[in-house]
């Protein structure tokens, strides 16, 4: 498979630099070829999106909803094909990837439903014979920059609300999810999405991303990725006074109190830490355990981690696959080496079977470092988690909040009072009781506090707030 751009309803193959895509499960397996775009492709996409906006924005919400429903139907007919391509390209186990595609389908249908929901308000006027109301109108052309770790779900949870609100989109996916993005766009083309409503531009962030942010006449930008890049996005958009949202890093904590059901808590914590090889912004990377429960918890945790299966992404029995790229492999291994040098290994999964030639990193749980250590404070984005002990609930909450991030946090307890205190006192945008830190449902707002997110939320009805703007209307119907 070779990458190409989808601009103005036409498929365009760039003629510049190119790169071979190999599978992180087996670096000798070629998945396809990426052909990189340049600034001219961004300008063409901008022109196409601007032209399409005039007609797309005038459609009724019900008409736009029909297009989203068709997009969902086409994806539903191609779940296995799209999931297999994504697993080969970025290494997520096929069982997880199928679930992600289904989530994307559900997101499209959810936002199709929002197309006919009443939005707005009637406001009493101080004058007689005046009807005054507020309504939401589209922004215009939206730039969407998406990461590789959820190559289907994250693009859709940005694109779907943007489209249902009447905007048109320029989509720049992550490098190592480019082929998946192309196939998704091919499927959306099959759904007869009007030309220019969604435009795909494949390329390097320093070229395509910078052109989008600094040159293209965008009306908003939605970004998910690293904290450092997200801050650059915010600065660029603020300079141009355009709307932006940034979803960035996390250092999420799971608290285990003495009264927790350990047999139920352990599988959820393991899932939160090691599904997708820990490559989730909501992954559990800090495990804070009340001291009186520490030893029995660690015993159960170590047994669970030792039993995990790490295998190539297309193995249906794989609990986790490889990390997504050579760069990821290098970065995460630096933290693994730091852990082996400065911490105590508590639990580790057996290495992948010999003969596998991929970017596999065994899950690792460590202890013995302070709360200010790099392993506790920095986002690793890999299968490494650190244990911390707390003397009581108050210390556990303090440790949970001792981070510059604030995306997700969870507590495991049977004490209703402490559960409610945790929901109030944990400094995170998503707080959960007796659930893993990952896995927030698509109909609920997604986002964090502090350095994890900007001031808006994704998913649910709150996404519509970002992709629209309020217009106040008044009409005096009797002169």
C-alpha positions in Angstrom: 0.0 0.0 0.0 1.2 3.5 -0.8 0.1 6.7 0.9 -1.7 9.5 -1.0 -3.5 12.7 -0.2 -7.3 13.2 -0.4 -7.9 16.8 -1.3 -11.1 18.2 -2.8 -12.4 14.8 -3.4 -9.4 13.8 -5.6 -6.5 11.4 -4.8 -3.2 13.1 -5.2 0.2 11.3 -4.9 3.1 13.5 -3.7 6.3 13.2 -5.7 8.8 14.2 -3.0 10.5 12.2 -0.3 9.3 8.8 0.6 9.8 6.2 3.3 9.2 2.4 3.6 6.8 1.5 6.4 7.8 -1.7 8.3 5.8 -3.5 11.0 6.9 -2.9 14.6 6.1 -6.6 15.2 8.6 -7.6 12.5 10.9 -5.0 11.1 11.6 -7.1 8.1 7.9 -7.0 7.1 7.1 -4.2 4.7 3.6 -2.7 5.2 3.7 0.0 2.6 5.3 3.2 1.4 4.7 6.8 2.6 5.1 9.6 0.1 5.6 12.9 1.9 3.6 16.1 1.1 4.9 19.6 1.0 3.4 23.0 1.8 1.6 23.2 -1.5 -0.6 20.3 -0.6 -1.7 22.1 2.6 -2.6 25.2 0.6 -4.6 23.0 -1.9 -6.4 21.4 1.0 -7.1 24.8 2.6 -8.6 26.0 -0.7 -10.7 22.8 -1.1 -12.0 23.0 2.5 -12.9 26.7 2.3 -14.8 26.1 -1.0 -16.7 23.1 0.5 -17.6 25.0 3.6 -20.1 27.3 2.0 -22.3 24.4 0.9 -21.6 21.9 3.7 -22.4 24.5 6.4 -25.7 25.3 4.8 -26.9 21.7 5.0 -29.3 20.8 7.7 -28.0 18.9 10.7 -30.1 16.0 9.6 -28.5 16.0 6.2 -25.0 16.1 7.7 -26.0 13.3 10.0 -26.9 11.1 7.1 -23.4 11.4 5.8 -21.9 10.4 9.2 -24.3 7.4 9.2 -23.0 6.4 5.8 -19.4 6.7 7.0 -20.2 4.5 10.0 -21.8 1.9 7.7 -18.8 1.7 5.4 -16.5 1.3 8.4 -18.7 -1.5 9.8 -18.3 -3.5 6.6 -14.5 -3.2 6.8 -13.7 -3.7 10.5 -11.3 -6.6 10.1 -9.4 -5.1 7.2 -8.9 -1.7 8.8 -8.0 -3.2 12.2 -5.4 -5.5 10.5 -3.8 -2.7 8.6 -3.5 -0.6 11.8 -2.1 -3.5 13.8 0.5 -4.1 11.2 1.4 -0.4 10.9 1.6 0.6 14.6 1.6 -2.6 16.6 -1.6 -2.6 18.6 -2.9 -6.1 19.2 -5.6 -7.1 16.8 -8.1 -7.7 19.6 -7.7 -4.2 20.8 -7.6 -2.7 17.3 -10.9 -4.3 16.4 -12.5 -2.7 19.5 -11.0 0.6 18.5 -12.6 0.5 15.0 -16.0 -0.4 16.6 -15.5 2.6 18.9 -15.0 4.8 15.8 -18.2 3.4 14.3 -20.1 4.2 17.5 -18.7 7.7 17.6 -19.9 8.4 14.1 -23.4 7.2 15.0 -23.4 9.1 18.3 -22.5 12.4 16.5 -25.0 11.7 13.7 -27.6 11.7 16.5 -26.4 15.0 17.7 -27.2 16.5 14.3 -30.9 16.6 15.2 -30.6 17.5 18.9 -31.9 21.0 19.8 -29.0 23.3 20.6 -29.4 26.9 21.6 -31.6 29.0 23.9 -34.4 31.5 23.8 -33.6 34.6 25.9 -36.3 36.9 27.2 -36.0 40.5 25.9 -36.5 43.6 27.9 -38.2 45.1 24.9 -41.7 44.3 23.7 -42.3 42.3 20.5 -38.7 41.1 20.4 -37.7 37.5 19.9 -34.1 37.0 21.2 -32.3 33.7 21.0 -28.8 32.2 20.8 -27.7 29.5 18.4 -24.6 27.7 17.6 -22.9 28.1 14.2 -19.9 26.4 12.6 -16.4 27.8 12.9 -15.2 27.2 9.3 -12.1 25.2 8.4 -10.6 23.1 11.2 -7.1 21.7 11.3 -7.0 18.3 13.0 -3.6 16.8 14.0 -3.8 13.3 15.4 -1.4 10.8 17.1 -0.5 7.2 16.2 -1.6 5.4 19.4 -5.3 5.5 18.5 -5.1 5.7 14.7 -8.8 5.3 14.2 -10.7 6.4 17.3 -9.0 9.7 17.9 -9.3 11.0 14.3 -13.0 10.1 14.4 -13.7 11.6 17.7 -12.4 14.9 16.3 -13.6 14.7 12.7 -17.2 13.6 13.6 -18.2 16.5 15.9 -16.4 18.9 13.6 -18.4 17.8 10.6 -21.8 17.5 12.3 -21.3 21.1 13.5 -20.9 22.2 9.8 -17.2 22.6 9.6 -14.8 21.3 7.0 -11.6 19.6 7.9 -7.9 19.3 7.0 -6.5 16.2 8.7 -2.8 15.6 9.3 -2.3 12.2 10.9 0.9 11.0 12.6 3.7 9.7 10.4 3.4 6.1 11.7 -0.3 6.0 11.2 -0.4 7.3 7.7 -1.4 4.2 5.9 -4.3 3.6 8.3 -5.4 7.2 7.7 -5.3 6.7 3.9 -7.5 3.6 4.1 -10.0 5.3 6.4 -10.2 8.2 3.9 -10.8 5.7 1.1 -13.7 4.2 3.0 -15.1 7.7 3.7 -14.9 8.4 0.0 -16.9 5.3 -0.6 -19.5 6.8 1.7 -19.8 9.7 -0.8 -18.7 12.4 1.6 -18.9 15.6 -0.5 -15.6 16.8 -2.1 -13.5 19.0 0.2 -15.4 18.4 3.4 -12.6 16.2 4.7 -9.1 16.6 3.3 -6.2 14.3 4.2 -2.6 15.5 3.9 0.2 13.0 4.7 3.6 14.4 5.8 6.1 15.3 8.5 5.0 17.5 11.4 7.7 20.0 10.8 6.5 20.6 7.3 2.7 19.9 7.2 2.0 20.7 10.8 4.0 23.9 10.7 2.3 25.0 7.5 -1.1 24.3 9.0 -0.4 26.2 12.2 1.5 29.2 10.7 0.3 29.7 7.2 -3.1 28.1 6.5 -6.2 30.2 7.1 -7.7 28.0 9.7 -10.5 28.8 12.1 -9.6 26.3 14.7 -7.1 23.5 15.5 -7.6 20.3 17.5 -4.4 18.5 18.5 -3.5 15.4 20.3 0.2 14.5 21.0 3.2 15.4 23.1 3.1 18.1 25.7 5.9 20.1 24.1 4.3 20.1 20.7 0.9 20.9 22.2 2.3 24.0 23.9 3.7 25.1 20.5 0.3 24.6 19.0 -1.3 26.7 21.7 1.2 29.6 21.2 0.7 29.6 17.4 -3.0 29.6 17.7 -3.1 32.3 20.4 -0.9 34.5 18.2 -3.5 34.2 15.4 -6.5 34.4 17.8 -8.0 31.2 16.6 -9.7 28.5 18.7 -7.6 25.5 19.7 -7.7 22.5 21.9 -4.7 20.4 22.9 -4.7 16.9 24.5 -1.3 16.1 25.8 0.5 14.1 28.4 -0.4 12.2 31.5 1.1 10.5 34.6 -1.9 8.8 35.8 -2.3 7.2 39.3 -4.3 4.3 40.5 -4.7 4.3 44.3 -5.3 1.0 46.1 -6.7 1.4 49.6 -6.6 -1.3 52.3 -10.3 -2.1 51.9 -10.0 -2.7 48.2 -11.0 -6.0 46.6 -7.5 -7.0 45.4 -8.7 -9.8 43.1 -10.8 -7.3 41.2 -8.3 -4.4 41.4 -5.3 -6.2 40.1 -6.6 -7.1 36.6 -7.9 -3.6 36.0 -4.6 -2.0 37.1 -2.7 -4.4 34.9 -5.0 -3.5 32.0 -4.6 0.2 32.6 -0.8 0.0 32.7 0.0 -2.5 29.9 -2.8 -2.6 27.3 -1.5 -1.0 24.1 2.0 -1.5 25.6 1.3 1.4 27.9 1.1 3.8 25.0 -2.0 5.7 26.1 -2.2 9.1 27.6 -4.5 7.6 30.2 -2.3 4.6 31.0 -1.7 3.8 34.7 2.0 4.7 35.4 1.8 5.3 39.1 0.4 2.7 41.5 -0.1 4.1 45.0 -0.9 1.4 47.6 -1.9 1.9 51.3 0.8 0.3 53.3 -1.3 -2.3 55.1 -2.3 -3.8 51.8 1.0 -3.5 50.0 2.4 -7.0 50.4 -0.7 -8.9 49.4 -1.3 -6.5 46.5 2.2 -6.8 45.2 2.1 -10.6 45.4 -1.1 -10.7 43.3 0.2 -8.0 40.9 3.5 -9.8 40.3 1.7 -13.1 39.5 -0.6 -11.3 37.0 2.3 -9.4 35.3 4.3 -12.6 35.0 1.4 -14.3 33.2 1.0 -11.7 30.5 1.6 -12.7 26.9 3.7 -10.3 24.7 3.5 -11.3 21.1 3.2 -9.9 17.5 0.2 -7.6 17.0 -1.7 -10.1 14.8 -1.5 -12.9 17.4 -5.1 -13.1 18.8 -3.8 -14.2 22.2 -1.4 -11.2 22.6 -2.1 -9.1 25.7 0.3 -6.5 24.4 2.4 -6.2 21.2 5.4 -4.1 20.4 5.9 -0.4 20.9 5.1 1.5 17.8 8.4 2.5 16.4 12.2 2.5 16.7 12.0 5.9 18.3 9.5 4.6 20.9 11.7 1.5 21.5 14.8 3.7 22.1 13.0 6.2 24.4 11.1 3.6 26.5 14.3 1.4 26.9 16.1 4.4 28.3 13.5 4.4 31.2 13.8 0.6 31.5 17.6 1.0 31.9 17.0 3.8 34.4 14.6 1.6 36.4 17.1 -1.4 36.4 19.8 0.9 37.7 18.0 3.0 40.3 14.9 1.1 41.3 13.9 -2.4 42.5 12.2 -4.7 40.0 9.0 -6.0 41.5 7.4 -7.7 38.5 8.3 -8.4 34.9 6.8 -10.3 32.0 8.9 -12.9 30.2 10.5 -11.6 27.0 8.8 -12.3 23.7 9.5 -15.6 22.1 12.9 -16.0 20.5 13.1 -15.3 16.8 10.7 -12.3 16.9 12.3 -9.3 15.3 10.2 -6.4 16.5 10.2 -3.6 19.0 9.1 -5.6 22.0 9.5 -4.4 25.6 8.5 -6.5 28.5 6.1 -5.0 31.1 7.9 -3.9 34.1 6.8 -2.8 37.6 9.3 -1.2 40.0 9.5 0.3 43.4 12.1 2.0 45.7 12.3 5.5 44.2 11.0 8.7 45.7 8.0 10.7 44.5 10.2 13.2 42.7 12.1 10.6 40.7 11.9 10.7 36.9 10.2 7.3 36.8 7.4 8.8 38.9 7.2 12.3 37.3 7.9 11.9 33.6 5.6 10.4 31.0 7.2 7.2 29.8 4.5 6.1 27.3 5.5 2.5 27.5 4.9 -0.6 29.7 6.6 0.7 32.8 4.8 1.4 36.1 6.1 2.5 39.5 4.8 1.4 42.9 4.5 3.9 45.8 3.4 3.3 49.4 1.1 5.6 51.3 0.5 5.4 55.1 -3.2 6.4 54.7 -5.8 7.9 52.4 -4.5 11.5 52.9 -1.0 10.6 51.8 -2.3 8.6 48.9 -4.2 11.6 47.6 -1.2 13.9 48.1 1.0 11.5 46.1 -1.7 11.2 43.4 -1.7 15.0 43.0 2.1 15.4 43.1 2.4 15.8 39.3 2.4 18.5 36.7 -0.2 16.5 34.8 -3.9 15.9 35.6 -5.5 13.7 33.0 -6.9 10.6 34.8 -6.9 8.9 38.2 -8.6 6.0 39.9 -9.1 4.6 43.3 -9.9 1.1 44.4 -11.9 1.0 47.6 -15.1 -0.3 49.2 -15.5 2.8 51.4 -18.1 5.1 49.9 -17.0 8.1 51.9 -13.4 7.8 50.7 -14.6 7.2 47.2 -16.5 10.5 47.2 -13.5 12.3 48.8 -11.3 11.0 46.0 -13.7 12.2 43.3 -13.6 15.7 44.9 -9.9 15.9 45.9 -8.0 14.2 43.0 -6.7 16.8 40.6 -7.5 15.2 37.4 -10.1 15.8 34.6 -11.3 12.2 34.7 -11.6 10.4 38.1 -12.9 6.9 38.5 -13.7 4.5 41.4 -13.0 0.8 41.0 -12.1 1.2 37.4 -8.9 1.5 35.5 -7.5 5.0 34.6 -8.1 4.3 30.8 -11.4 3.6 29.1 -13.6 6.7 29.4 -16.7 6.2 27.4 -17.2 8.1 24.2 -20.4 9.9 25.3 -18.6 11.4 28.3 -16.3 14.5 28.2 -12.6 13.6 27.8 -9.8 15.8 29.0 -7.6 16.8 31.9 -6.2 19.5 34.1 -2.9 21.2 34.4 -0.4 20.3 31.6 -2.6 17.5 30.3 -5.1 19.5 28.3 -6.1 22.9 27.2 -9.3 24.5 28.4 -11.8 22.4 26.4 -13.0 18.8 26.4 -13.3 16.2 23.6 -16.0 13.6 23.1 -19.6 13.7 24.4 -21.7 16.8 23.9 -19.0 19.0 25.1 -17.1 18.5 21.9 -19.8 20.4 20.1 -18.9 23.5 22.2 -15.4 23.5 20.7 -16.4 23.0 17.1 -19.1 25.7 17.1 -19.5 29.3 18.2 -22.4 31.2 19.7 -24.4 33.8 17.7 -27.0 35.9 19.5 -30.0 36.8 17.4 -32.8 39.3 18.0 -35.7 40.3 15.8 -38.4 42.9 16.5 -41.4 41.5 14.8 -43.7 44.5 15.1 -42.4 48.0 14.2 
